[in-house]
Amino acid sequence: MKEHPVKIMNISDLIRFNSYVRKNHIRGNVVQKSLSVKASSVWGLALALPLDSATLITDSDCKFA
């Protein structure tokens, strides 16, 4: 598992992040405080906006560097 900082402040950031996740087949969770949502879940992330100090925690078998 690797951790990467994520900052998603609005819908356009969310759309860019979601397309990047799907294009690169990234599997993992976005975590901020007590919220944990799958990285590929657009609706879950949209309800949690803004994510200003979130962390993307990728699965161990994910190719994301």
PyMOL Python script that loads the backbone (N, CA, C, O; Angstrom):
from pymol import cmd

cmd.read_pdbstr("""\
ATOM      1  N   MET A   1       0.838  -1.183   0.000  1.00  0.00           N
ATOM      2  CA  MET A   1       0.000   0.000   0.000  1.00  0.00           C
ATOM      3  C   MET A   1       0.878   1.240   0.000  1.00  0.00           C
ATOM      4  O   MET A   1       1.846   1.346   0.754  1.00  0.00           O
ATOM      5  N   LYS A   2       0.515   2.162  -0.859  1.00  0.00           N
ATOM      6  CA  LYS A   2       1.233   3.433  -0.920  1.00  0.00           C
ATOM      7  C   LYS A   2       0.243   4.560  -0.724  1.00  0.00           C
ATOM      8  O   LYS A   2      -0.927   4.446  -1.088  1.00  0.00           O
ATOM      9  N   GLU A   3       0.721   5.649  -0.146  1.00  0.00           N
ATOM     10  CA  GLU A   3      -0.127   6.813   0.106  1.00  0.00           C
ATOM     11  C   GLU A   3       0.316   7.976  -0.768  1.00  0.00           C
ATOM     12  O   GLU A   3       1.508   8.245  -0.915  1.00  0.00           O
ATOM     13  N   HIS A   4      -0.678   8.667  -1.351  1.00  0.00           N
ATOM     14  CA  HIS A   4      -0.415   9.811  -2.211  1.00  0.00           C
ATOM     15  C   HIS A   4      -1.382  10.928  -1.828  1.00  0.00           C
ATOM     16  O   HIS A   4      -2.577  10.671  -1.682  1.00  0.00           O
ATOM     17  N   PRO A   5      -0.899  12.162  -1.660  1.00  0.00           N
ATOM     18  CA  PRO A   5      -1.804  13.273  -1.331  1.00  0.00           C
ATOM     19  C   PRO A   5      -2.706  13.616  -2.517  1.00  0.00           C
ATOM     20  O   PRO A   5      -2.277  13.579  -3.670  1.00  0.00           O
ATOM     21  N   VAL A   6      -3.965  13.949  -2.214  1.00  0.00           N
ATOM     22  CA  VAL A   6      -4.958  14.285  -3.235  1.00  0.00           C
ATOM     23  C   VAL A   6      -5.671  15.560  -2.803  1.00  0.00           C
ATOM     24  O   VAL A   6      -6.000  15.735  -1.630  1.00  0.00           O
ATOM     25  N   LYS A   7      -5.904  16.444  -3.765  1.00  0.00           N
ATOM     26  CA  LYS A   7      -6.653  17.665  -3.488  1.00  0.00           C
ATOM     27  C   LYS A   7      -7.719  17.802  -4.576  1.00  0.00           C
ATOM     28  O   LYS A   7      -7.402  18.100  -5.727  1.00  0.00           O
ATOM     29  N   ILE A   8      -8.981  17.584  -4.206  1.00  0.00           N
ATOM     30  CA  ILE A   8     -10.110  17.688  -5.135  1.00  0.00           C
ATOM     31  C   ILE A   8     -11.043  18.751  -4.568  1.00  0.00           C
ATOM     32  O   ILE A   8     -11.779  18.502  -3.614  1.00  0.00           O
ATOM     33  N   MET A   9     -11.004  19.933  -5.165  1.00  0.00           N
ATOM     34  CA  MET A   9     -11.747  21.055  -4.614  1.00  0.00           C
ATOM     35  C   MET A   9     -13.106  21.297  -5.275  1.00  0.00           C
ATOM     36  O   MET A   9     -13.997  21.868  -4.647  1.00  0.00           O
ATOM     37  N   ASN A  10     -13.282  20.869  -6.541  1.00  0.00           N
ATOM     38  CA  ASN A  10     -14.539  21.139  -7.232  1.00  0.00           C
ATOM     39  C   ASN A  10     -14.848  20.018  -8.219  1.00  0.00           C
ATOM     40  O   ASN A  10     -14.105  19.042  -8.320  1.00  0.00           O
ATOM     41  N   ILE A  11     -15.950  20.172  -8.943  1.00  0.00           N
ATOM     42  CA  ILE A  11     -16.405  19.132  -9.866  1.00  0.00           C
ATOM     43  C   ILE A  11     -15.409  18.910 -11.006  1.00  0.00           C
ATOM     44  O   ILE A  11     -15.191  17.766 -11.406  1.00  0.00           O
ATOM     45  N   SER A  12     -14.808  19.956 -11.530  1.00  0.00           N
ATOM     46  CA  SER A  12     -13.850  19.768 -12.626  1.00  0.00           C
ATOM     47  C   SER A  12     -12.624  18.983 -12.154  1.00  0.00           C
ATOM     48  O   SER A  12     -12.105  18.153 -12.901  1.00  0.00           O
ATOM     49  N   ASP A  13     -12.155  19.228 -10.936  1.00  0.00           N
ATOM     50  CA  ASP A  13     -11.062  18.429 -10.370  1.00  0.00           C
ATOM     51  C   ASP A  13     -11.483  16.975 -10.224  1.00  0.00           C
ATOM     52  O   ASP A  13     -10.702  16.062 -10.492  1.00  0.00           O
ATOM     53  N   LEU A  14     -12.722  16.768  -9.796  1.00  0.00           N
ATOM     54  CA  LEU A  14     -13.246  15.412  -9.614  1.00  0.00           C
ATOM     55  C   LEU A  14     -13.314  14.674 -10.944  1.00  0.00           C
ATOM     56  O   LEU A  14     -12.961  13.496 -11.011  1.00  0.00           O
ATOM     57  N   ILE A  15     -13.757  15.338 -11.995  1.00  0.00           N
ATOM     58  CA  ILE A  15     -13.841  14.706 -13.314  1.00  0.00           C
ATOM     59  C   ILE A  15     -12.448  14.332 -13.817  1.00  0.00           C
ATOM     60  O   ILE A  15     -12.253  13.238 -14.347  1.00  0.00           O
ATOM     61  N   ARG A  16     -11.480  15.233 -13.655  1.00  0.00           N
ATOM     62  CA  ARG A  16     -10.102  14.929 -14.055  1.00  0.00           C
ATOM     63  C   ARG A  16      -9.533  13.765 -13.256  1.00  0.00           C
ATOM     64  O   ARG A  16      -8.892  12.880 -13.821  1.00  0.00           O
ATOM     65  N   PHE A  17      -9.764  13.760 -11.938  1.00  0.00           N
ATOM     66  CA  PHE A  17      -9.265  12.687 -11.080  1.00  0.00           C
ATOM     67  C   PHE A  17      -9.905  11.352 -11.466  1.00  0.00           C
ATOM     68  O   PHE A  17      -9.217  10.334 -11.551  1.00  0.00           O
ATOM     69  N   ASN A  18     -11.211  11.357 -11.699  1.00  0.00           N
ATOM     70  CA  ASN A  18     -11.914  10.126 -12.045  1.00  0.00           C
ATOM     71  C   ASN A  18     -11.438   9.572 -13.386  1.00  0.00           C
ATOM     72  O   ASN A  18     -11.246   8.362 -13.514  1.00  0.00           O
ATOM     73  N   SER A  19     -11.247  10.420 -14.371  1.00  0.00           N
ATOM     74  CA  SER A  19     -10.763   9.930 -15.662  1.00  0.00           C
ATOM     75  C   SER A  19      -9.345   9.377 -15.542  1.00  0.00           C
ATOM     76  O   SER A  19      -9.013   8.388 -16.196  1.00  0.00           O
ATOM     77  N   TYR A  20      -8.508   9.999 -14.715  1.00  0.00           N
ATOM     78  CA  TYR A  20      -7.155   9.507 -14.482  1.00  0.00           C
ATOM     79  C   TYR A  20      -7.184   8.132 -13.797  1.00  0.00           C
ATOM     80  O   TYR A  20      -6.432   7.232 -14.170  1.00  0.00           O
ATOM     81  N   VAL A  21      -8.047   7.983 -12.804  1.00  0.00           N
ATOM     82  CA  VAL A  21      -8.161   6.715 -12.075  1.00  0.00           C
ATOM     83  C   VAL A  21      -8.622   5.603 -13.005  1.00  0.00           C
ATOM     84  O   VAL A  21      -8.065   4.505 -12.983  1.00  0.00           O
ATOM     85  N   ARG A  22      -9.627   5.877 -13.817  1.00  0.00           N
ATOM     86  CA  ARG A  22     -10.155   4.854 -14.729  1.00  0.00           C
ATOM     87  C   ARG A  22      -9.171   4.535 -15.849  1.00  0.00           C
ATOM     88  O   ARG A  22      -9.011   3.370 -16.213  1.00  0.00           O
ATOM     89  N   LYS A  23      -8.513   5.545 -16.396  1.00  0.00           N
ATOM     90  CA  LYS A  23      -7.571   5.349 -17.495  1.00  0.00           C
ATOM     91  C   LYS A  23      -6.381   4.500 -17.059  1.00  0.00           C
ATOM     92  O   LYS A  23      -5.897   3.668 -17.826  1.00  0.00           O
ATOM     93  N   ASN A  24      -5.912   4.705 -15.836  1.00  0.00           N
ATOM     94  CA  ASN A  24      -4.734   3.993 -15.325  1.00  0.00           C
ATOM     95  C   ASN A  24      -5.066   2.792 -14.453  1.00  0.00           C
ATOM     96  O   ASN A  24      -4.168   2.198 -13.857  1.00  0.00           O
ATOM     97  N   HIS A  25      -6.340   2.426 -14.369  1.00  0.00           N
ATOM     98  CA  HIS A  25      -6.791   1.248 -13.613  1.00  0.00           C
ATOM     99  C   HIS A  25      -6.294   1.266 -12.173  1.00  0.00           C
ATOM    100  O   HIS A  25      -5.789   0.264 -11.668  1.00  0.00           O
ATOM    101  N   ILE A  26      -6.441   2.406 -11.522  1.00  0.00           N
ATOM    102  CA  ILE A  26      -5.999   2.568 -10.136  1.00  0.00           C
ATOM    103  C   ILE A  26      -7.076   2.043  -9.201  1.00  0.00           C
ATOM    104  O   ILE A  26      -8.249   2.398  -9.317  1.00  0.00           O
ATOM    105  N   ARG A  27      -6.656   1.190  -8.272  1.00  0.00           N
ATOM    106  CA  ARG A  27      -7.567   0.657  -7.261  1.00  0.00           C
ATOM    107  C   ARG A  27      -7.081   1.084  -5.894  1.00  0.00           C
ATOM    108  O   ARG A  27      -5.902   0.953  -5.564  1.00  0.00           O
ATOM    109  N   GLY A  28      -8.020   1.602  -5.098  1.00  0.00           N
ATOM    110  CA  GLY A  28      -7.657   2.052  -3.755  1.00  0.00           C
ATOM    111  C   GLY A  28      -8.758   2.901  -3.160  1.00  0.00           C
ATOM    112  O   GLY A  28      -9.868   2.960  -3.688  1.00  0.00           O
ATOM    113  N   ASN A  29      -8.446   3.552  -2.064  1.00  0.00           N
ATOM    114  CA  ASN A  29      -9.408   4.387  -1.355  1.00  0.00           C
ATOM    115  C   ASN A  29      -8.878   5.802  -1.193  1.00  0.00           C
ATOM    116  O   ASN A  29      -7.674   6.032  -1.074  1.00  0.00           O
ATOM    117  N   VAL A  30      -9.821   6.749  -1.192  1.00  0.00           N
ATOM    118  CA  VAL A  30      -9.506   8.129  -0.866  1.00  0.00           C
ATOM    119  C   VAL A  30      -9.973   8.343   0.565  1.00  0.00           C
ATOM    120  O   VAL A  30     -11.142   8.125   0.881  1.00  0.00           O
ATOM    121  N   VAL A  31      -9.061   8.768   1.430  1.00  0.00           N
ATOM    122  CA  VAL A  31      -9.348   8.898   2.857  1.00  0.00           C
ATOM    123  C   VAL A  31      -9.095  10.339   3.289  1.00  0.00           C
ATOM    124  O   VAL A  31      -8.069  10.936   2.966  1.00  0.00           O
ATOM    125  N   GLN A  32     -10.063  10.877   4.028  1.00  0.00           N
ATOM    126  CA  GLN A  32      -9.896  12.186   4.674  1.00  0.00           C
ATOM    127  C   GLN A  32     -10.668  12.142   5.978  1.00  0.00           C
ATOM    128  O   GLN A  32     -11.882  11.941   5.990  1.00  0.00           O
ATOM    129  N   LYS A  33      -9.955  12.331   7.066  1.00  0.00           N
ATOM    130  CA  LYS A  33     -10.516  12.258   8.418  1.00  0.00           C
ATOM    131  C   LYS A  33     -11.276  10.948   8.589  1.00  0.00           C
ATOM    132  O   LYS A  33     -10.645   9.892   8.531  1.00  0.00           O
ATOM    133  N   SER A  34     -12.587  10.951   8.795  1.00  0.00           N
ATOM    134  CA  SER A  34     -13.345   9.723   9.017  1.00  0.00           C
ATOM    135  C   SER A  34     -14.005   9.204   7.743  1.00  0.00           C
ATOM    136  O   SER A  34     -14.755   8.229   7.798  1.00  0.00           O
ATOM    137  N   LEU A  35     -13.744   9.829   6.603  1.00  0.00           N
ATOM    138  CA  LEU A  35     -14.324   9.427   5.326  1.00  0.00           C
ATOM    139  C   LEU A  35     -13.371   8.512   4.577  1.00  0.00           C
ATOM    140  O   LEU A  35     -12.176   8.789   4.480  1.00  0.00           O
ATOM    141  N   SER A  36     -13.908   7.420   4.050  1.00  0.00           N
ATOM    142  CA  SER A  36     -13.137   6.520   3.208  1.00  0.00           C
ATOM    143  C   SER A  36     -14.028   6.091   2.045  1.00  0.00           C
ATOM    144  O   SER A  36     -15.070   5.467   2.246  1.00  0.00           O
ATOM    145  N   VAL A  37     -13.606   6.433   0.818  1.00  0.00           N
ATOM    146  CA  VAL A  37     -14.396   6.168  -0.377  1.00  0.00           C
ATOM    147  C   VAL A  37     -13.498   5.523  -1.417  1.00  0.00           C
ATOM    148  O   VAL A  37     -12.319   5.864  -1.516  1.00  0.00           O
ATOM    149  N   LYS A  38     -14.047   4.587  -2.200  1.00  0.00           N
ATOM    150  CA  LYS A  38     -13.289   4.002  -3.296  1.00  0.00           C
ATOM    151  C   LYS A  38     -12.884   5.102  -4.264  1.00  0.00           C
ATOM    152  O   LYS A  38     -13.659   6.024  -4.521  1.00  0.00           O
ATOM    153  N   ALA A  39     -11.686   5.010  -4.794  1.00  0.00           N
ATOM    154  CA  ALA A  39     -11.173   6.029  -5.711  1.00  0.00           C
ATOM    155  C   ALA A  39     -11.993   6.122  -6.992  1.00  0.00           C
ATOM    156  O   ALA A  39     -12.034   7.181  -7.618  1.00  0.00           O
ATOM    157  N   SER A  40     -12.638   5.044  -7.389  1.00  0.00           N
ATOM    158  CA  SER A  40     -13.422   5.042  -8.623  1.00  0.00           C
ATOM    159  C   SER A  40     -14.871   5.480  -8.409  1.00  0.00           C
ATOM    160  O   SER A  40     -15.633   5.549  -9.374  1.00  0.00           O
ATOM    161  N   SER A  41     -15.266   5.773  -7.187  1.00  0.00           N
ATOM    162  CA  SER A  41     -16.644   6.149  -6.879  1.00  0.00           C
ATOM    163  C   SER A  41     -16.859   7.646  -7.051  1.00  0.00           C
ATOM    164  O   SER A  41     -16.502   8.441  -6.181  1.00  0.00           O
ATOM    165  N   VAL A  42     -17.446   8.021  -8.182  1.00  0.00           N
ATOM    166  CA  VAL A  42     -17.669   9.442  -8.468  1.00  0.00           C
ATOM    167  C   VAL A  42     -18.668  10.040  -7.486  1.00  0.00           C
ATOM    168  O   VAL A  42     -18.440  11.124  -6.950  1.00  0.00           O
ATOM    169  N   TRP A  43     -19.760   9.348  -7.249  1.00  0.00           N
ATOM    170  CA  TRP A  43     -20.815   9.896  -6.377  1.00  0.00           C
ATOM    171  C   TRP A  43     -20.358  10.003  -4.934  1.00  0.00           C
ATOM    172  O   TRP A  43     -20.688  10.977  -4.256  1.00  0.00           O
ATOM    173  N   GLY A  44     -19.615   9.037  -4.455  1.00  0.00           N
ATOM    174  CA  GLY A  44     -19.092   9.108  -3.089  1.00  0.00           C
ATOM    175  C   GLY A  44     -18.142  10.263  -2.901  1.00  0.00           C
ATOM    176  O   GLY A  44     -18.184  10.946  -1.877  1.00  0.00           O
ATOM    177  N   LEU A  45     -17.279  10.491  -3.884  1.00  0.00           N
ATOM    178  CA  LEU A  45     -16.346  11.612  -3.813  1.00  0.00           C
ATOM    179  C   LEU A  45     -17.062  12.946  -3.998  1.00  0.00           C
ATOM    180  O   LEU A  45     -16.693  13.937  -3.369  1.00  0.00           O
ATOM    181  N   ALA A  46     -18.082  12.980  -4.856  1.00  0.00           N
ATOM    182  CA  ALA A  46     -18.825  14.227  -5.090  1.00  0.00           C
ATOM    183  C   ALA A  46     -19.537  14.686  -3.823  1.00  0.00           C
ATOM    184  O   ALA A  46     -19.612  15.885  -3.554  1.00  0.00           O
ATOM    185  N   LEU A  47     -20.056  13.751  -3.049  1.00  0.00           N
ATOM    186  CA  LEU A  47     -20.746  14.112  -1.810  1.00  0.00           C
ATOM    187  C   LEU A  47     -19.786  14.609  -0.733  1.00  0.00           C
ATOM    188  O   LEU A  47     -20.203  15.284   0.207  1.00  0.00           O
ATOM    189  N   ALA A  48     -18.510  14.279  -0.866  1.00  0.00           N
ATOM    190  CA  ALA A  48     -17.522  14.656   0.142  1.00  0.00           C
ATOM    191  C   ALA A  48     -16.749  15.923  -0.215  1.00  0.00           C
ATOM    192  O   ALA A  48     -15.886  16.345   0.555  1.00  0.00           O
ATOM    193  N   LEU A  49     -17.033  16.535  -1.352  1.00  0.00           N
ATOM    194  CA  LEU A  49     -16.290  17.740  -1.764  1.00  0.00           C
ATOM    195  C   LEU A  49     -16.426  18.853  -0.759  1.00  0.00           C
ATOM    196  O   LEU A  49     -17.495  18.969  -0.160  1.00  0.00           O
ATOM    197  N   PRO A  50     -15.451  19.663  -0.532  1.00  0.00           N
ATOM    198  CA  PRO A  50     -14.092  19.637  -1.069  1.00  0.00           C
ATOM    199  C   PRO A  50     -13.187  18.706  -0.261  1.00  0.00           C
ATOM    200  O   PRO A  50     -13.306  18.613   0.961  1.00  0.00           O
ATOM    201  N   LEU A  51     -12.296  18.031  -0.948  1.00  0.00           N
ATOM    202  CA  LEU A  51     -11.302  17.165  -0.320  1.00  0.00           C
ATOM    203  C   LEU A  51      -9.958  17.885  -0.408  1.00  0.00           C
ATOM    204  O   LEU A  51      -9.215  17.705  -1.373  1.00  0.00           O
ATOM    205  N   ASP A  52      -9.655  18.687   0.584  1.00  0.00           N
ATOM    206  CA  ASP A  52      -8.451  19.510   0.511  1.00  0.00           C
ATOM    207  C   ASP A  52      -7.215  18.862   1.114  1.00  0.00           C
ATOM    208  O   ASP A  52      -6.100  19.260   0.779  1.00  0.00           O
ATOM    209  N   SER A  53      -7.371  17.901   1.972  1.00  0.00           N
ATOM    210  CA  SER A  53      -6.201  17.227   2.547  1.00  0.00           C
ATOM    211  C   SER A  53      -6.422  15.718   2.576  1.00  0.00           C
ATOM    212  O   SER A  53      -6.176  15.059   3.587  1.00  0.00           O
ATOM    213  N   ALA A  54      -6.884  15.191   1.466  1.00  0.00           N
ATOM    214  CA  ALA A  54      -7.183  13.759   1.370  1.00  0.00           C
ATOM    215  C   ALA A  54      -5.928  12.985   0.971  1.00  0.00           C
ATOM    216  O   ALA A  54      -4.929  13.557   0.533  1.00  0.00           O
ATOM    217  N   THR A  55      -6.014  11.675   1.136  1.00  0.00           N
ATOM    218  CA  THR A  55      -4.922  10.786   0.783  1.00  0.00           C
ATOM    219  C   THR A  55      -5.470   9.639  -0.049  1.00  0.00           C
ATOM    220  O   THR A  55      -6.481   9.035   0.309  1.00  0.00           O
ATOM    221  N   LEU A  56      -4.807   9.337  -1.158  1.00  0.00           N
ATOM    222  CA  LEU A  56      -5.149   8.166  -1.970  1.00  0.00           C
ATOM    223  C   LEU A  56      -4.280   7.024  -1.495  1.00  0.00           C
ATOM    224  O   LEU A  56      -3.053   7.097  -1.570  1.00  0.00           O
ATOM    225  N   ILE A  57      -4.906   5.973  -1.009  1.00  0.00           N
ATOM    226  CA  ILE A  57      -4.188   4.785  -0.551  1.00  0.00           C
ATOM    227  C   ILE A  57      -4.439   3.701  -1.586  1.00  0.00           C
ATOM    228  O   ILE A  57      -5.544   3.168  -1.681  1.00  0.00           O
ATOM    229  N   THR A  58      -3.402   3.373  -2.367  1.00  0.00           N
ATOM    230  CA  THR A  58      -3.543   2.388  -3.436  1.00  0.00           C
ATOM    231  C   THR A  58      -3.363   0.981  -2.895  1.00  0.00           C
ATOM    232  O   THR A  58      -2.663   0.758  -1.908  1.00  0.00           O
ATOM    233  N   ASP A  59      -4.011   0.041  -3.565  1.00  0.00           N
ATOM    234  CA  ASP A  59      -3.860  -1.369  -3.214  1.00  0.00           C
ATOM    235  C   ASP A  59      -2.461  -1.839  -3.560  1.00  0.00           C
ATOM    236  O   ASP A  59      -1.782  -1.226  -4.384  1.00  0.00           O
ATOM    237  N   SER A  60      -2.033  -2.908  -2.944  1.00  0.00           N
ATOM    238  CA  SER A  60      -0.665  -3.394  -3.152  1.00  0.00           C
ATOM    239  C   SER A  60      -0.431  -3.904  -4.564  1.00  0.00           C
ATOM    240  O   SER A  60       0.703  -3.863  -5.040  1.00  0.00           O
ATOM    241  N   ASP A  61      -1.472  -4.387  -5.258  1.00  0.00           N
ATOM    242  CA  ASP A  61      -1.295  -4.898  -6.602  1.00  0.00           C
ATOM    243  C   ASP A  61      -1.524  -3.850  -7.681  1.00  0.00           C
ATOM    244  O   ASP A  61      -1.518  -4.175  -8.868  1.00  0.00           O
ATOM    245  N   CYS A  62      -1.723  -2.610  -7.290  1.00  0.00           N
ATOM    246  CA  CYS A  62      -1.968  -1.508  -8.221  1.00  0.00           C
ATOM    247  C   CYS A  62      -0.646  -1.047  -8.815  1.00  0.00           C
ATOM    248  O   CYS A  62       0.370  -1.041  -8.120  1.00  0.00           O
ATOM    249  N   LYS A  63      -0.640  -0.658 -10.093  1.00  0.00           N
ATOM    250  CA  LYS A  63       0.579  -0.237 -10.783  1.00  0.00           C
ATOM    251  C   LYS A  63       0.899   1.235 -10.616  1.00  0.00           C
ATOM    252  O   LYS A  63       1.879   1.712 -11.189  1.00  0.00           O
ATOM    253  N   PHE A  64       0.107   1.972  -9.851  1.00  0.00           N
ATOM    254  CA  PHE A  64       0.322   3.405  -9.657  1.00  0.00           C
ATOM    255  C   PHE A  64       1.599   3.634  -8.880  1.00  0.00           C
ATOM    256  O   PHE A  64       1.794   3.029  -7.826  1.00  0.00           O
ATOM    257  N   ALA A  65       2.463   4.482  -9.367  1.00  0.00           N
ATOM    258  CA  ALA A  65       3.752   4.715  -8.701  1.00  0.00           C
ATOM    259  C   ALA A  65       3.633   5.709  -7.577  1.00  0.00           C
ATOM    260  O   ALA A  65       4.626   6.015  -6.917  1.00  0.00           O
TER     261      ALA A  65
END
""", "prot")
cmd.dss("prot")
cmd.show_as("cartoon", "prot")
cmd.util.cbc("prot")
cmd.orient("prot")
